[in-house]
Amino acid sequence: MANAGTLNCTSTTLTYALAADEPINGPVRVKAAAANSGNVFLGDSTVTKAANGYELAKGEYIDIPYVVNLNQLYAAAATANDDVYWIKLNWD
């Protein structure tokens, strides 16, 4: 089980789970890379860059109080190859 990771959103037309199967069962911080060219959007599997989701500009982050598994949290990017970082906030 990892304590941190990076997701590269290689396409602007796809939605990506933050991880394939990464149990968290606690708080997690999700951050848009400072070097990104555009915004990223967080949400469930229906998140898109235009219609819904929580928007993060480059360098911004959000702390989510409880996430069961990162395969339930998705990201979409306005610009191809932008990155999203995550880190567990209560390491075991």
C-alpha positions, 0 to 999 in steps of 0.5 A: 500500500502506497502513501503517495502517488502521481496520476498523469492525465494523458488525454483531455477526453478521458476520466482517470481513477487516481489509482487502480486499487489503493485502499486509504480508509482515511483522509487524503490530499489531492493536488494539481501539479504547479507545472500543469498547463490547465485545470484538473477536475475531481469527482466520481466516474462521471467527472468531466472537464466541462460539466462537473467536478471540483476544479483545481487550478495548478498548484491548488489542493484539497483535503478530503476527510475520508476516502475508502479507496482511490479507485472511487476518486476520478480526475479529468484534465483540461490539458493533456499530460497534466498531473495530479498528486495524492498523499495519505494524511494518516500514514499507518 
